[in-house]
Amino acid sequence: MTYKPIIIVAGEPNSIFFEIFFKVIKKKIKSPVILIASKKLLNKQAKILKQKISFNLVNEFHVIQKKNLKKINLIDVGIDQDKAFAKITKKSNHYISKCFDIALNLLKNNVSSKLINGPISKKTFLQKKFNGITEYLANKTNTKNYAMIIYNKNLSVCPVTTHIPIKYVSKKINTSEIINKVKLIHNFWKDKFNIKVKIGITGLNPHCESIDSFSEDKSIILPVIKKLKKLKYNVEGPLAADTIFLKNNRKNFDLIIGMYHDQVLSPIKTLFEYDAINITIGLPFLRVSPDHGPNESMLGKNKSNYLSLVNSIKFLDF
């Protein structure tokens, strides 16, 4: 059986990515891996972390021509950094951008349909141009409808709005956003897992109630859920966010849609910690990333938890 390669963008060079990658790559992986990163930096960090790694050095053209692909392949992207680890600054931005451009070109040329990116400092790399890497990749691929899922096999979540200030959330809650998310999730679960996904949808306000004359829960979310039920989607709500994650409530759902980031990401990370991955659906390819940031405070300590990267690779190892 032939497995398409997993394309991996290493991400922020001053992060824990190489550390966890060194540990994960020793495990059994069926798919070839195409790592897009700096060879010089990889070797420097490997020396400090006392790790050994061998790889097949390839270039973009050879990969597109499907030549010389082995288990671990490296496309070398240069970076102007002498130290193995440095402070995260915008000096890394060109390097990260070039790595993504190479990956997107490989995906466009059907080398693979599977992408992992390592941790990236959204503040430094995106510079307020995009809310997150989800939106960055959607823009790069001209994708209009997409969703960010934090996935665990027992329970997953999806926020309707992602990395925006709370004061803007109510303005972004609308019928089309919720319907588009439900449709994407329904189709993804059907294609990937061959099941009709059970979705719980939270309200926006505490207890799905509001002291204002206008209630998003009654005026927007409830009518949307009624409409989705008529369309035969398996949805329930609006549900109070403070109780939906209780054990006897969450067991009724495969995925919970929340109205804003921390409404669903805080409980899912409390429940599963590093045993979850970040998935973007709706793109022309499947994008996955470990569900954590660069963790600058742990650089060079060789103590970082690699479970989320393990799960990211497992999810795409087909």
FENURSUL-V159713 format. One record per run of one state. SS is the DSSP state (helix for helix, strand for strand, loop for the rest). FROM is the first residue (numbers start at 1). LEN is the number of residues. If there is no record, write none. Layout:
# FENURSUL-V159713
ss: [SS & SS]
from: [FROM & FROM]
len: [LEN & LEN]
This chain:
# FENURSUL-V159713
ss: [loop & strand & loop & helix & loop & strand & loop & helix & loop & strand & loop & helix & loop & strand & loop & helix & loop & strand & loop & helix & loop & helix & loop & strand & loop & strand & loop & helix & loop & helix & loop & strand & loop & helix & loop & helix & loop & strand & loop & helix & loop & strand & loop & helix & loop & strand & loop & strand & loop & helix & loop & helix & loop]
from: [1 & 6 & 10 & 17 & 25 & 33 & 38 & 39 & 49 & 56 & 59 & 60 & 65 & 72 & 77 & 90 & 109 & 114 & 118 & 122 & 127 & 133 & 141 & 147 & 152 & 156 & 160 & 166 & 173 & 175 & 194 & 199 & 203 & 206 & 209 & 216 & 231 & 235 & 240 & 247 & 251 & 255 & 259 & 261 & 273 & 277 & 282 & 286 & 291 & 296 & 299 & 307 & 317]
len: [5 & 4 & 7 & 8 & 8 & 5 & 1 & 10 & 7 & 3 & 1 & 5 & 7 & 5 & 13 & 19 & 5 & 4 & 4 & 5 & 6 & 8 & 6 & 5 & 4 & 4 & 6 & 7 & 2 & 19 & 5 & 4 & 3 & 3 & 7 & 15 & 4 & 5 & 7 & 4 & 4 & 4 & 2 & 12 & 4 & 5 & 4 & 5 & 5 & 3 & 8 & 10 & 2]
